[in-house]
Amino acid sequence: MLEKDADINVLGGKLAVCGMEPVTGYFRDGHCNTCADDRGSHTVCAVMTAEFLAYSKYVGNDLSTPRPEFGFVGLQPGDRWCLCASRFLQAHDEGCAPRVDLAATHRRALDIVKIDILKDNAV
């Protein structure tokens, strides 16, 4: 079993659930928990938008197309997903970042994204 980092959010509190429908997270437990093996740092709880989903598909990470062979239903606007912190920052820099649930965003996201950027995109 992989050892999870402490479940603390970017605000210093207990990490809230990000999404259960579809279930998200590196550990597929609904939380944006992380560990040393999570190379992508799936730590930002993002609320999907059509603009972000189109952008993500354009840059090679199609999150909207169902992939039943992986048990992935595909995301739609409004779905919450634990996004890689670097992808969030890239989308922010391109002007199409999704909204962020700060209570459900793991503090390890701060290794990659400044808190001010997360707060500027908060729901």
HELIX and SHEET records of a PDB file:
HELIX    1   1 ALA A   50  TYR A   58  1                                   9    
HELIX    2   2 PRO A   68  PHE A   70  5                                   3    
HELIX    3   3 ALA A   85  ASP A   93  1                                   9    
HELIX    4   4 LEU A  102  ALA A  104  5                                   3    
HELIX    5   5 ARG A  107  ASP A  111  5                                   5    
HELIX    6   6 ILE A  115  ASP A  120  1                                   6    
SHEET    1   A 3 ARG A  80  CYS A  84  0                                        
SHEET    2   A 3 HIS A  42  VAL A  47 -1                                        
SHEET    3   A 3 ARG A  99  VAL A 100 -1                                        
END                                                                             
